Amino acid sequence: MPRQNIPLGKIFGIPIGLDYSWFLIFVLMTWSLSTTYYPAQFHGWPPFRYWILGGLTSVLFFSSILLHELGHSVVALQYKIPVRSITLFIFGGVAQIAEEPPSALSEFLIAIAGPLVSLSLGATFLGLKNLFSGFDPLLGLCRYLSFVNFAIVGFNLIPGYPLDGGRVFRAIVWAITKNMRRSTIIASTAGQFFGFGFIFIGVWMMLHGNFGSGLWLSVIGWFLGNAAAAQIQQVTFQGWLGTYKVSQAMNRSCAIVPEGLSLRKLVEDQILVKGQRCFIVGEEADPRGLVTLHQIREVGQPDWDKTTVRQTMIPIDNLRTIHPDDPLWSAFRMMDREGVNQLPVMSNGHVVGILTREDVITFLGTLKELGT
């Protein structure tokens, strides 16, 4: 599987990564600063100084974005909410917070933490600008970073989900209505409104000669609108699944195969003939592990004859399992959080079935056909 981002390390145990799209915006930003902003602000410098300062400013800008996202993440960790990663990409940065906050207050504090970090950075660079007033390169750098951090605060506090201001807005509505789902839909609808507004303004700017800025604003509006729509779909999805249990959607005809079975026999007798896609290894009363198409594919066809399912399986102790009475939505969220396509369903130490993403989608289709 191709790597989606480049890992940079961990801060407070949170993996930090660069999406490939980040390199595009880094180059464009450095080019713009080196050929437009700094030459307009400071005349007569040698070209290499503009480029060095442009590159340094871009690095510090994205460092500011990283600190902004760390602000959200540190507060989330205080509430025992896992943070999967922080990724810098073409639109800035995003912290992948694994779970919804437990209360309106926690949502407010997590959301406002990022803008408060950016506000502090803006004030810090503003103070440094006065300190370096006699040294043009550092003066220009601090002036730009002060402005851009204050701009980040202003933009992020727009009250449309999933922007920070939208999350603050959601927290306020949540506190008033006592209903997290309703507040999410209201804040996400506001996010769609602002997304369409950005697109409209961006198109207007392009038609009036400011093509570059207008295009960028339209792209941001499109991204915001899509993210808000996706959040509404997720909340709707949660509403559909919220009242159902794993036992109502799981596949009870889970194939159980012996540990010594070769992958070749498994593929030819079970997968190609019966259409099975994942298997419990061992016995129903003594499950040892799980093997899926992904593990089989990693072995490679030339080695299927001499490789057993025991050698390929994921040991049961390393698997996340669920109970038949667990909420279906929670199980689906666990699959997303763990990055897996199926979860064994166990009760009293016995495997009673397996739940896959396809099972959930099929169950939703059945509900739609029944009109429930």
Helices and strands as residue ranges (DSSP letters): E 5-11, E 14-19, H 21-32, I 33-37, H 38-41, H 47-78, E 83-89, E 92-97, H 104-131, H 136-156, H 164-177, H 180-207, H 211-241, H 246-249, E 255-257, H 263-266, I 267-271, H 272-274, E 278-283, E 286-292, H 293-299, G 301-303, H 309-312, E 314-315, G 316-318, H 328-338, E 342-347, E 350-356, H 357-370
